[in-house]
Amino acid sequence: MQLRLRIIGTLVATVLVVTSIVANARAQSWPSRFLTIVVSFPAGGPTDVLARAIAADLADKLGQQVVVENRSGAGGNVGAASVAKAPGDGHTLLFATTSVVSRWFKA
């Protein structure tokens, strides 16, 4: 009987601690500001057109402004470098080909 009460007391205490931790944890809203999609190719090309279509759809679904920024040059490396140096807050996205991504973002 004593062991049973001790186990139940431990479980109740554990549940109370876990629920208090979970209640205090709040997810941050994302996106908290506008998004930037960096296209690593010149404006007007097929990559740019596709990125702008995706940006318009994202803006509608997220309720946040999405800016498309073309940074062409060096076979896509200029755009990839700018995204690699951007803050890691998830508000700057890269729109590029797989060859550019594989050079800059190795797992």
VEXLO-202951 format. One record per atom (N, C-alpha, C, O): residue number from 1; atom name; x, y, z; residue in three letters. Coordinates in nm, 4 decimals. Atoms other than C-alpha are relative to their C-alpha. Layout:
(NUM; "CA"; (X; Y; Z); "ala")
...
END
This chain:
(1; "N"; (0.0822; -0.1195; 0.0000); "met")
(1; "CA"; (0.0000; 0.0000; 0.0000); "met")
(1; "C"; (0.0865; 0.1258; 0.0000); "met")
(1; "O"; (0.0601; 0.2211; -0.0734); "met")
(2; "N"; (-0.0906; -0.1141; -0.0065); "gln")
(2; "CA"; (0.2835; 0.2383; 0.0923); "gln")
(2; "C"; (0.0696; 0.0230; -0.1345); "gln")
(2; "O"; (0.0821; 0.1366; -0.1802); "gln")
(3; "N"; (-0.0679; -0.0107; 0.1280); "leu")
(3; "CA"; (0.4657; 0.1637; -0.2324); "leu")
(3; "C"; (-0.0939; 0.0545; -0.1066); "leu")
(3; "O"; (-0.0542; 0.1368; -0.1890); "leu")
(4; "N"; (0.1002; -0.0455; 0.0973); "arg")
(4; "CA"; (0.1485; 0.2181; -0.4343); "arg")
(4; "C"; (-0.0256; 0.1502; 0.0155); "arg")
(4; "O"; (-0.0326; 0.2213; -0.0847); "arg")
(5; "N"; (0.0216; -0.1425; -0.0234); "leu")
(5; "CA"; (0.0873; 0.5603; -0.2725); "leu")
(5; "C"; (0.1224; 0.0820; -0.0420); "leu")
(5; "O"; (0.1097; 0.1920; -0.0956); "leu")
(6; "N"; (-0.1229; -0.0697; 0.0383); "arg")
(6; "CA"; (0.4485; 0.6574; -0.3278); "arg")
(6; "C"; (0.0106; 0.0115; -0.1528); "arg")
(6; "O"; (0.0498; 0.1164; -0.2042); "arg")
(7; "N"; (-0.0034; -0.0018; 0.1467); "ile")
(7; "CA"; (0.4282; 0.5650; -0.6992); "ile")
(7; "C"; (-0.1025; 0.0985; -0.0544); "ile")
(7; "O"; (-0.0726; 0.1755; -0.1456); "ile")
(8; "N"; (0.1047; -0.0934; 0.0450); "ile")
(8; "CA"; (0.1008; 0.7547; -0.7430); "ile")
(8; "C"; (0.0415; 0.1436; 0.0288); "ile")
(8; "O"; (0.0206; 0.2316; -0.0546); "ile")
(9; "N"; (-0.0467; -0.1342; -0.0341); "gly")
(9; "CA"; (0.2473; 1.0575; -0.5639); "gly")
(9; "C"; (0.1088; 0.0480; -0.0943); "gly")
(9; "O"; (0.1103; 0.1648; -0.1333); "gly")
(10; "N"; (-0.1073; -0.0343; 0.0938); "thr")
(10; "CA"; (0.5540; 1.0512; -0.7889); "thr")
(10; "C"; (-0.0566; 0.0315; -0.1382); "thr")
(10; "O"; (-0.0139; 0.1268; -0.2033); "thr")
(11; "N"; (0.0624; -0.0246; 0.1299); "leu")
(11; "CA"; (0.3391; 1.0272; -1.1009); "leu")
(11; "C"; (-0.0740; 0.1334; -0.0021); "leu")
(11; "O"; (-0.0635; 0.2085; -0.0991); "leu")
(12; "N"; (0.0728; -0.1269; -0.0070); "val")
(12; "CA"; (0.1184; 1.3172; -0.9911); "val")
(12; "C"; (0.0982; 0.1167; -0.0014); "val")
(12; "O"; (0.0752; 0.2153; -0.0715); "val")
(13; "N"; (-0.1006; -0.1061; -0.0032); "ala")
(13; "CA"; (0.4253; 1.5309; -0.9139); "ala")
(13; "C"; (0.0646; 0.0180; -0.1368); "ala")
(13; "O"; (0.0886; 0.1307; -0.1803); "ala")
(14; "N"; (-0.0594; -0.0066; 0.1333); "thr")
(14; "CA"; (0.5773; 1.4449; -1.2515); "thr")
(14; "C"; (-0.0943; 0.0670; -0.0989); "thr")
(14; "O"; (-0.0523; 0.1513; -0.1781); "thr")
(15; "N"; (0.0988; -0.0604; 0.0897); "val")
(15; "CA"; (0.2571; 1.5350; -1.4355); "val")
(15; "C"; (-0.0115; 0.1496; 0.0261); "val")
(15; "O"; (-0.0206; 0.2277; -0.0686); "val")
(16; "N"; (0.0092; -0.1424; -0.0328); "leu")
(16; "CA"; (0.2368; 1.8681; -1.2512); "leu")
(16; "C"; (0.1206; 0.0780; -0.0515); "leu")
(16; "O"; (0.1060; 0.1880; -0.1047); "leu")
(17; "N"; (-0.1208; -0.0676; 0.0489); "val")
(17; "CA"; (0.5957; 1.9570; -1.3358); "val")
(17; "C"; (-0.0015; 0.0118; -0.1514); "val")
(17; "O"; (0.0284; 0.1180; -0.2059); "val")
(18; "N"; (0.0027; -0.0018; 0.1468); "val")
(18; "CA"; (0.5568; 1.8620; -1.7022); "val")
(18; "C"; (-0.1042; 0.0976; -0.0513); "val")
(18; "O"; (-0.0762; 0.1725; -0.1449); "val")
(19; "N"; (0.1033; -0.0920; 0.0475); "thr")
(19; "CA"; (0.2311; 2.0535; -1.7434); "thr")
(19; "C"; (0.0377; 0.1452; 0.0268); "thr")
(19; "O"; (0.0025; 0.2327; -0.0523); "thr")
(20; "N"; (-0.0413; -0.1380; -0.0250); "ser")
(20; "CA"; (0.3797; 2.3643; -1.5837); "ser")
(20; "C"; (0.1061; 0.0438; -0.0992); "ser")
(20; "O"; (0.1077; 0.1597; -0.1407); "ser")
(21; "N"; (-0.1014; -0.0329; 0.1002); "ile")
(21; "CA"; (0.6764; 2.3499; -1.8221); "ile")
(21; "C"; (-0.0649; 0.0225; -0.1356); "ile")
(21; "O"; (-0.0324; 0.1192; -0.2044); "ile")
(22; "N"; (0.0673; -0.0115; 0.1294); "val")
(22; "CA"; (0.4534; 2.2961; -2.1260); "val")
(22; "C"; (-0.0864; 0.1256; -0.0050); "val")
(22; "O"; (-0.0945; 0.1904; -0.1094); "val")
(23; "N"; (0.0847; -0.1189; -0.0016); "ala")
(23; "CA"; (0.2187; 2.5754; -2.0202); "ala")
(23; "C"; (0.0812; 0.1268; -0.0194); "ala")
(23; "O"; (0.0318; 0.2239; -0.0767); "ala")
(24; "N"; (-0.0848; -0.1176; 0.0142); "asn")
(24; "CA"; (0.5090; 2.8202; -2.0066); "asn")
(24; "C"; (0.0672; 0.0091; -0.1361); "asn")
(24; "O"; (0.1091; 0.1176; -0.1765); "asn")
(25; "N"; (-0.0630; -0.0002; 0.1316); "ala")
(25; "CA"; (0.6504; 2.7196; -2.3451); "ala")
(25; "C"; (-0.1016; 0.0466; -0.1040); "ala")
(25; "O"; (-0.2090; -0.0115; -0.1200); "ala")
(26; "N"; (0.0892; -0.0538; 0.1040); "arg")
(26; "CA"; (0.4972; 2.9261; -2.6228); "arg")
(26; "C"; (0.0768; 0.0042; -0.1307); "arg")
(26; "O"; (0.1924; 0.0463; -0.1349); "arg")
(27; "N"; (-0.0634; -0.0045; 0.1311); "ala")
(27; "CA"; (0.5736; 2.8919; -2.9885); "ala")
(27; "C"; (0.0006; 0.1434; -0.0516); "ala")
(27; "O"; (-0.0962; 0.2177; -0.0351); "ala")
(28; "N"; (-0.0069; -0.1321; 0.0612); "gln")
(28; "CA"; (0.6909; 3.2039; -3.1632); "gln")
(28; "C"; (-0.0753; -0.0047; -0.1312); "gln")
(28; "O"; (-0.0745; -0.1061; -0.2010); "gln")
(29; "N"; (0.0737; -0.0032; 0.1260); "ser")
(29; "CA"; (0.4773; 3.3121; -3.4534); "ser")
(29; "C"; (0.0996; 0.0206; -0.1140); "ser")
(29; "O"; (0.1900; 0.1036; -0.1049); "ser")
(30; "N"; (-0.0840; -0.0122; 0.1183); "trp")
(30; "CA"; (0.6430; 3.2691; -3.7914); "trp")
(30; "C"; (-0.0895; 0.0136; -0.1197); "trp")
(30; "O"; (-0.1856; -0.0625; -0.1310); "trp")
(31; "N"; (-0.1052; -0.1000; 0.0013); "pro")
(31; "CA"; (0.6826; 3.4697; -3.9975); "pro")
(31; "C"; (-0.0404; 0.1242; 0.0793); "pro")
(31; "O"; (-0.1556; 0.1675; 0.0748); "pro")
(32; "N"; (0.0282; -0.1185; -0.0800); "ser")
(32; "CA"; (0.7083; 3.7678; -3.7673); "ser")
(32; "C"; (0.0219; 0.1281; -0.0796); "ser")
(32; "O"; (-0.0139; 0.2367; -0.0341); "ser")
(33; "N"; (-0.0193; -0.1140; 0.0905); "arg")
(33; "CA"; (0.8075; 3.9974; -4.0546); "arg")
(33; "C"; (0.0013; -0.0535; -0.1426); "arg")
(33; "O"; (-0.0216; -0.1725; -0.1642); "arg")
(34; "N"; (0.0047; 0.0429; 0.1390); "phe")
(34; "CA"; (0.8305; 3.9871; -4.4332); "phe")
(34; "C"; (0.1074; -0.1042; -0.0302); "phe")
(34; "O"; (0.2110; -0.1100; 0.0359); "phe")
(35; "N"; (-0.0953; 0.1005; 0.0458); "leu")
(35; "CA"; (1.0060; 3.7005; -4.6104); "leu")
(35; "C"; (0.0731; 0.0521; -0.1226); "leu")
(35; "O"; (0.0172; 0.1288; -0.2010); "leu")
(36; "N"; (-0.0777; -0.0335; 0.1191); "thr")
(36; "CA"; (1.2798; 3.7450; -4.8681); "thr")
(36; "C"; (0.0384; -0.1295; -0.0687); "thr")
(36; "O"; (0.0988; -0.2177; -0.0078); "thr")
(37; "N"; (-0.0427; 0.1132; 0.0816); "ile")
(37; "CA"; (1.3256; 3.4914; -5.1454); "ile")
(37; "C"; (0.1090; 0.0515; -0.0925); "ile")
(37; "O"; (0.0842; 0.1369; -0.1776); "ile")
(38; "N"; (-0.1123; -0.0397; 0.0846); "val")
(38; "CA"; (1.6675; 3.5305; -5.3055); "val")
(38; "C"; (0.0074; -0.0979; -0.1163); "val")
(38; "O"; (0.0225; -0.2186; -0.0973); "val")
(39; "N"; (-0.0102; 0.0800; 0.1225); "val")
(39; "CA"; (1.6742; 3.4071; -5.6653); "val")
(39; "C"; (0.1412; 0.0198; -0.0524); "val")
(39; "O"; (0.1842; 0.1331; -0.0737); "val")
(40; "N"; (-0.1400; -0.0096; 0.0390); "ser")
(40; "CA"; (2.0278; 3.3272; -5.7777); "ser")
(40; "C"; (0.0198; 0.0104; -0.1512); "ser")
(40; "O"; (0.1259; -0.0242; -0.2032); "ser")
(41; "N"; (-0.0077; -0.0181; 0.1443); "phe")
(41; "CA"; (1.9530; 3.4033; -6.1427); "phe")
(41; "C"; (-0.0637; 0.1330; -0.0378); "phe")
(41; "O"; (-0.1360; 0.1910; 0.0433); "phe")
(42; "N"; (0.0502; -0.1323; 0.0387); "pro")
(42; "CA"; (1.8642; 3.7196; -6.3421); "pro")
(42; "C"; (-0.1525; 0.0072; -0.0049); "pro")
(42; "O"; (-0.2214; -0.0936; -0.0200); "pro")
(43; "N"; (0.1446; -0.0244; 0.0079); "ala")
(43; "CA"; (1.5173; 3.8737; -6.3416); "ala")
(43; "C"; (-0.0512; -0.0284; -0.1403); "ala")
(43; "O"; (0.0184; -0.0048; -0.2390); "ala")
(44; "N"; (0.0648; 0.0246; 0.1280); "gly")
(44; "CA"; (1.2792; 3.7698; -6.6175); "gly")
(44; "C"; (0.0186; -0.1401; -0.0534); "gly")
(44; "O"; (-0.0499; -0.1789; -0.1480); "gly")
(45; "N"; (-0.0220; 0.1368; 0.0452); "gly")
(45; "CA"; (1.4092; 3.4166; -6.6594); "gly")
(45; "C"; (-0.1017; -0.0951; 0.0605); "gly")
(45; "O"; (-0.1819; -0.0548; 0.1447); "gly")
(46; "N"; (0.0968; 0.0964; -0.0520); "pro")
(46; "CA"; (1.2131; 3.0996; -6.5888); "pro")
(46; "C"; (0.0096; -0.0226; 0.1506); "pro")
(46; "O"; (-0.0919; -0.0459; 0.2161); "pro")
(47; "N"; (-0.0166; 0.0168; -0.1448); "thr")
(47; "CA"; (1.3590; 3.0668; -6.2385); "thr")
(47; "C"; (-0.0658; 0.1147; 0.0744); "thr")
(47; "O"; (-0.1317; 0.0938; 0.1763); "thr")
(48; "N"; (0.0599; -0.1185; -0.0617); "asp")
(48; "CA"; (1.2510; 3.4210; -6.1532); "asp")
(48; "C"; (-0.1522; -0.0042; -0.0079); "asp")
(48; "O"; (-0.2202; 0.0277; 0.0896); "asp")
(49; "N"; (0.1456; 0.0066; 0.0175); "val")
(49; "CA"; (0.9000; 3.3715; -6.2926); "val")
(49; "C"; (-0.0611; -0.1011; 0.0976); "val")
(49; "O"; (-0.1637; -0.0734; 0.1598); "val")
(50; "N"; (0.0495; 0.1018; -0.0923); "leu")
(50; "CA"; (0.8521; 3.0526; -6.0897); "leu")
(50; "C"; (0.0097; 0.0472; 0.1450); "leu")
(50; "O"; (-0.0816; 0.0239; 0.2242); "leu")
(51; "N"; (-0.0164; -0.0502; -0.1364); "ala")
(51; "CA"; (0.9884; 3.2160; -5.7735); "ala")
(51; "C"; (-0.1059; 0.1047; 0.0330); "ala")
(51; "O"; (-0.1567; 0.1071; 0.1452); "ala")
(52; "N"; (0.1019; -0.1030; -0.0243); "arg")
(52; "CA"; (0.7466; 3.5095; -5.8109); "arg")
(52; "C"; (-0.1393; -0.0611; 0.0149); "arg")
(52; "O"; (-0.2208; -0.0119; 0.0930); "arg")
(53; "N"; (0.1288; 0.0687; -0.0150); "ala")
(53; "CA"; (0.4514; 3.2734; -5.8552); "ala")
(53; "C"; (-0.0099; -0.0647; 0.1382); "ala")
(53; "O"; (-0.1142; -0.0580; 0.2032); "ala")
(54; "N"; (-0.0023; 0.0617; -0.1331); "ile")
(54; "CA"; (0.5511; 3.0854; -5.5402); "ile")
(54; "C"; (-0.0103; 0.1069; 0.1081); "ile")
(54; "O"; (-0.0789; 0.0873; 0.2084); "ile")
(55; "N"; (0.0042; -0.1093; -0.0979); "ala")
(55; "CA"; (0.6041; 3.4144; -5.3540); "ala")
(55; "C"; (-0.1416; 0.0547; 0.0154); "ala")
(55; "O"; (-0.1853; 0.0836; 0.1269); "ala")
(56; "N"; (0.1378; -0.0493; -0.0073); "ala")
(56; "CA"; (0.2535; 3.5325; -5.4415); "ala")
(56; "C"; (-0.0883; -0.0974; 0.0768); "ala")
(56; "O"; (-0.1713; -0.0560; 0.1578); "ala")
(57; "N"; (0.0781; 0.1016; -0.0709); "asp")
(57; "CA"; (0.1048; 3.2051; -5.3190); "asp")
(57; "C"; (0.0356; -0.0032; 0.1492); "asp")
(57; "O"; (-0.0530; -0.0154; 0.2338); "asp")
(58; "N"; (-0.0423; -0.0034; -0.1401); "leu")
(58; "CA"; (0.3113; 3.2160; -4.9976); "leu")
(58; "C"; (-0.0565; 0.1214; 0.0727); "leu")
(58; "O"; (-0.1002; 0.1114; 0.1873); "leu")
(59; "N"; (0.0516; -0.1221; -0.0621); "ala")
(59; "CA"; (0.2044; 3.5743; -4.9303); "ala")
(59; "C"; (-0.1477; -0.0150; 0.0343); "ala")
(59; "O"; (-0.1915; 0.0294; 0.1404); "ala")
(60; "N"; (0.1421; 0.0224; -0.0268); "asp")
(60; "CA"; (-0.1616; 3.4751; -4.9573); "asp")
(60; "C"; (-0.0213; -0.0960; 0.1166); "asp")
(60; "O"; (-0.1066; -0.0730; 0.2022); "asp")
(61; "N"; (0.0200; 0.1025; -0.1027); "lys")
(61; "CA"; (-0.1253; 3.1695; -4.7353); "lys")
(61; "C"; (0.0528; 0.0418; 0.1369); "lys")
(61; "O"; (-0.0052; 0.0057; 0.2393); "lys")
(62; "N"; (-0.0595; -0.0395; -0.1276); "leu")
(62; "CA"; (0.0965; 3.3267; -4.4682); "leu")
(62; "C"; (-0.0525; 0.1333; 0.0520); "leu")
(62; "O"; (-0.0389; 0.1642; 0.1703); "leu")
(63; "N"; (0.0473; -0.1315; -0.0416); "gly")
(63; "CA"; (-0.0634; 3.6702; -4.4635); "gly")
(63; "C"; (0.1140; 0.0960; 0.0295); "gly")
(63; "O"; (0.1008; 0.1859; 0.1126); "gly")
(64; "N"; (-0.1189; -0.0817; -0.0212); "gln")
(64; "CA"; (0.2800; 3.8285; -4.4804); "gln")
(64; "C"; (0.0611; 0.0319; -0.1359); "gln")
(64; "O"; (0.0514; -0.0481; -0.2289); "gln")
(65; "N"; (-0.0606; -0.0407; 0.1260); "gln")
(65; "CA"; (0.4643; 4.0174; -4.7539); "gln")
(65; "C"; (0.1195; -0.0897; -0.0316); "gln")
(65; "O"; (0.1965; -0.1255; 0.0575); "gln")
(66; "N"; (-0.1132; 0.0806; 0.0455); "val")
(66; "CA"; (0.7119; 3.8111; -4.9596); "val")
(66; "C"; (0.0689; 0.0768; -0.1118); "val")
(66; "O"; (0.0074; 0.1081; -0.2137); "val")
(67; "N"; (-0.0780; -0.0779; 0.0956); "val")
(67; "CA"; (0.9858; 3.9956; -5.1478); "val")
(67; "C"; (0.0916; -0.0942; -0.0767); "val")
(67; "O"; (0.1584; -0.1786; -0.0171); "val")
(68; "N"; (-0.0911; 0.0780; 0.0833); "val")
(68; "CA"; (1.1715; 3.8379; -5.4408); "val")
(68; "C"; (0.1164; 0.0909; -0.0376); "val")
(68; "O"; (0.0975; 0.1988; -0.0938); "val")
(69; "N"; (-0.1216; -0.0775; 0.0260); "glu")
(69; "CA"; (1.5299; 3.9605; -5.4725); "glu")
(69; "C"; (0.0900; -0.0804; -0.0913); "glu")
(69; "O"; (0.1305; -0.1913; -0.0566); "glu")
(70; "N"; (-0.0873; 0.0690; 0.0946); "asn")
(70; "CA"; (1.7394; 3.8659; -5.7756); "asn")
(70; "C"; (0.1446; 0.0385; 0.0283); "asn")
(70; "O"; (0.1794; 0.1565; 0.0295); "asn")
(71; "N"; (-0.1435; -0.0217; -0.0227); "arg")
(71; "CA"; (2.1108; 3.8257; -5.7019); "arg")
(71; "C"; (0.0731; -0.1001; -0.0882); "arg")
(71; "O"; (0.1110; -0.2087; -0.0443); "arg")
(72; "N"; (-0.0643; 0.0900; 0.0947); "ser")
(72; "CA"; (2.2669; 3.6744; -6.0086); "ser")
(72; "C"; (0.1501; 0.0241; -0.0030); "ser")
(72; "O"; (0.1995; 0.1264; 0.0444); "ser")
(73; "N"; (-0.1442; -0.0119; 0.0173); "gly")
(73; "CA"; (2.6305; 3.6160; -6.0843); "gly")
(73; "C"; (0.0731; -0.1213; 0.0526); "gly")
(73; "O"; (0.0301; -0.1873; 0.1472); "gly")
(74; "N"; (-0.0890; 0.1101; -0.0388); "ala")
(74; "CA"; (2.9050; 3.3573; -6.0578); "ala")
(74; "C"; (-0.0728; -0.1343; 0.0032); "ala")
(74; "O"; (-0.0481; -0.2167; 0.0913); "ala")
(75; "N"; (0.0704; 0.1276; 0.0090); "gly")
(75; "CA"; (2.6737; 3.0743; -6.1583); "gly")
(75; "C"; (-0.0922; -0.0283; 0.1166); "gly")
(75; "O"; (-0.1160; -0.1440; 0.1511); "gly")
(76; "N"; (0.0910; 0.0151; -0.1123); "gly")
(76; "CA"; (2.4383; 3.1365; -5.8686); "gly")
(76; "C"; (0.0660; 0.0158; 0.1360); "gly")
(76; "O"; (-0.0023; 0.0156; 0.2384); "gly")
(77; "N"; (-0.0722; -0.0104; -0.1270); "asn")
(77; "CA"; (2.7075; 3.1762; -5.6034); "asn")
(77; "C"; (-0.0245; 0.1311; 0.0736); "asn")
(77; "O"; (-0.0185; 0.1338; 0.1965); "asn")
(78; "N"; (0.0239; -0.1289; -0.0664); "val")
(78; "CA"; (2.6320; 3.5433; -5.5341); "val")
(78; "C"; (-0.1261; -0.0071; 0.0855); "val")
(78; "O"; (-0.1258; 0.0356; 0.2010); "val")
(79; "N"; (0.1242; 0.0142; -0.0757); "gly")
(79; "CA"; (2.2749; 3.4684; -5.4292); "gly")
(79; "C"; (0.0142; -0.0969; 0.1162); "gly")
(79; "O"; (-0.0349; -0.0704; 0.2259); "gly")
(80; "N"; (-0.0178; 0.0990; -0.1062); "ala")
(80; "CA"; (2.3736; 3.1610; -5.2305); "ala")
(80; "C"; (0.0850; 0.0557; 0.1132); "ala")
(80; "O"; (0.0584; 0.0281; 0.2302); "ala")
(81; "N"; (-0.0851; -0.0593; -0.1031); "ala")
(81; "CA"; (2.6451; 3.3538; -5.0478); "ala")
(81; "C"; (-0.0781; 0.0986; 0.0859); "ala")
(81; "O"; (-0.0584; 0.1052; 0.2072); "ala")
(82; "N"; (0.0778; -0.0970; -0.0779); "ser")
(82; "CA"; (2.4005; 3.6259; -4.9471); "ser")
(82; "C"; (-0.0966; -0.0697; 0.0955); "ser")
(82; "O"; (-0.1194; -0.0211; 0.2063); "ser")
(83; "N"; (0.0906; 0.0744; -0.0882); "val")
(83; "CA"; (2.1570; 3.3699; -4.8043); "val")
(83; "C"; (0.0799; -0.0701; 0.1103); "val")
(83; "O"; (0.0342; -0.0784; 0.2243); "val")
(84; "N"; (-0.0829; 0.0664; -0.1006); "ala")
(84; "CA"; (2.4382; 3.1834; -4.6269); "ala")
(84; "C"; (0.0433; 0.0974; 0.1092); "ala")
(84; "O"; (0.0620; 0.0577; 0.2243); "ala")
(85; "N"; (-0.0428; -0.1017; -0.0973); "lys")
(85; "CA"; (2.5401; 3.5090; -4.4561); "lys")
(85; "C"; (-0.1175; 0.0684; 0.0700); "lys")
(85; "O"; (-0.0966; 0.1472; 0.1622); "lys")
(86; "N"; (0.1188; -0.0620; -0.0602); "ala")
(86; "CA"; (2.1822; 3.6106; -4.3679); "ala")
(86; "C"; (-0.0238; -0.0589; 0.1390); "ala")
(86; "O"; (0.0204; -0.1700; 0.1682); "ala")
(87; "N"; (0.0331; 0.0542; -0.1328); "pro")
(87; "CA"; (2.0550; 3.5728; -4.0102); "pro")
(87; "C"; (-0.0800; -0.1299; -0.0137); "pro")
(87; "O"; (-0.1616; -0.1440; -0.1048); "pro")
(88; "N"; (0.0671; 0.1299; 0.0055); "gly")
(88; "CA"; (1.9315; 3.2203; -3.9399); "gly")
(88; "C"; (-0.1370; 0.0022; 0.0651); "gly")
(88; "O"; (-0.1682; -0.0855; 0.1457); "gly")
(89; "N"; (0.1325; -0.0127; -0.0608); "asp")
(89; "CA"; (1.5795; 3.3335; -3.8472); "asp")
(89; "C"; (-0.1114; -0.0567; -0.0863); "asp")
(89; "O"; (-0.2283; -0.0512; -0.0482); "asp")
(90; "N"; (0.1003; 0.0611; 0.0861); "gly")
(90; "CA"; (1.4030; 3.1609; -4.1364); "gly")
(90; "C"; (-0.0773; 0.0981; -0.0848); "gly")
(90; "O"; (-0.1785; 0.0609; -0.1442); "gly")
(91; "N"; (0.0709; -0.0998; 0.0796); "his")
(91; "CA"; (1.2992; 3.4838; -4.3087); "his")
(91; "C"; (0.0676; 0.0267; -0.1335); "his")
(91; "O"; (0.0164; 0.1049; -0.2135); "his")
(92; "N"; (-0.0690; -0.0131; 0.1280); "thr")
(92; "CA"; (1.5494; 3.4604; -4.5960); "thr")
(92; "C"; (0.0122; -0.1388; -0.0602); "thr")
(92; "O"; (0.0712; -0.2288; -0.0004); "thr")
(93; "N"; (0.0028; 0.1297; 0.0663); "leu")
(93; "CA"; (1.5020; 3.1754; -4.8423); "leu")
(93; "C"; (0.0775; 0.0076; -0.1308); "leu")
(93; "O"; (0.0842; 0.1140; -0.1924); "leu")
(94; "N"; (-0.0734; 0.0069; 0.1257); "leu")
(94; "CA"; (1.7110; 3.0659; -5.1416); "leu")
(94; "C"; (-0.0817; -0.0762; -0.1026); "leu")
(94; "O"; (-0.1351; -0.1835; -0.0743); "leu")
(95; "N"; (0.0654; 0.0669; 0.1122); "phe")
(95; "CA"; (1.5548; 2.9795; -5.4758); "phe")
(95; "C"; (0.1071; -0.0169; -0.1061); "phe")
(95; "O"; (0.1433; 0.0788; -0.1744); "phe")
(96; "N"; (-0.1121; 0.0254; 0.0907); "ala")
(96; "CA"; (1.8248; 2.8150; -5.6864); "ala")
(96; "C"; (-0.0086; -0.1418; -0.0535); "ala")
(96; "O"; (-0.0989; -0.2182; -0.0193); "ala")
(97; "N"; (-0.0077; 0.1356; 0.0531); "thr")
(97; "CA"; (1.9194; 2.5049; -5.8771); "thr")
(97; "C"; (0.0765; -0.0886; 0.0978); "thr")
(97; "O"; (0.1407; -0.0388; 0.1903); "thr")
(98; "N"; (-0.0670; 0.0932; -0.0914); "thr")
(98; "CA"; (2.0561; 2.1936; -5.7083); "thr")
(98; "C"; (0.1513; 0.0128; -0.0054); "thr")
(98; "O"; (0.2180; -0.0135; 0.0946); "thr")
(99; "N"; (-0.1453; -0.0140; 0.0070); "ser")
(99; "CA"; (2.4090; 2.2599; -5.8345); "ser")
(99; "C"; (0.0498; 0.1125; 0.0899); "ser")
(99; "O"; (0.1566; 0.1010; 0.1499); "ser")
(100; "N"; (-0.0372; -0.1098; -0.0887); "val")
(100; "CA"; (2.4198; 2.5903; -5.6462); "val")
(100; "C"; (-0.0137; -0.0415; 0.1451); "val")
(100; "O"; (0.0741; -0.0136; 0.2268); "val")
(101; "N"; (0.0252; 0.0411; -0.1377); "val")
(101; "CA"; (2.2730; 2.4422; -5.3318); "val")
(101; "C"; (0.1050; -0.1005; 0.0466); "val")
(101; "O"; (0.1513; -0.0924; 0.1604); "val")
(102; "N"; (-0.0966; 0.1012; -0.0412); "ser")
(102; "CA"; (2.5126; 2.1472; -5.3288); "ser")
(102; "C"; (0.1384; 0.0588; 0.0246); "ser")
(102; "O"; (0.2153; 0.0029; 0.1028); "ser")
(103; "N"; (-0.1294; -0.0628; -0.0246); "arg")
(103; "CA"; (2.8141; 2.3802; -5.3445); "arg")
(103; "C"; (0.0041; 0.0734; 0.1329); "arg")
(103; "O"; (0.1086; 0.0782; 0.1977); "arg")
(104; "N"; (0.0007; -0.0875; -0.1170); "trp")
(104; "CA"; (2.7036; 2.5992; -5.0525); "trp")
(104; "C"; (-0.0506; -0.0644; 0.1268); "trp")
(104; "O"; (-0.0024; -0.0329; 0.2356); "trp")
(105; "N"; (0.0669; 0.0521; -0.1183); "phe")
(105; "CA"; (2.4908; 2.3943; -4.8190); "phe")
(105; "C"; (0.0172; -0.1504; 0.0077); "phe")
(105; "O"; (-0.0751; -0.2261; -0.0220); "phe")
(106; "N"; (-0.0269; 0.1437; -0.0111); "lys")
(106; "CA"; (2.6522; 2.0580; -4.7605); "lys")
(106; "C"; (-0.0465; -0.0492; 0.1355); "lys")
(106; "O"; (-0.0271; 0.0172; 0.2373); "lys")
(107; "N"; (0.0507; 0.0578; -0.1245); "ala")
(107; "CA"; (2.4935; 1.8344; -4.5003); "ala")
(107; "C"; (0.1096; -0.0589; 0.0833); "ala")
(107; "O"; (0.0834; -0.1116; 0.1914); "ala")
END
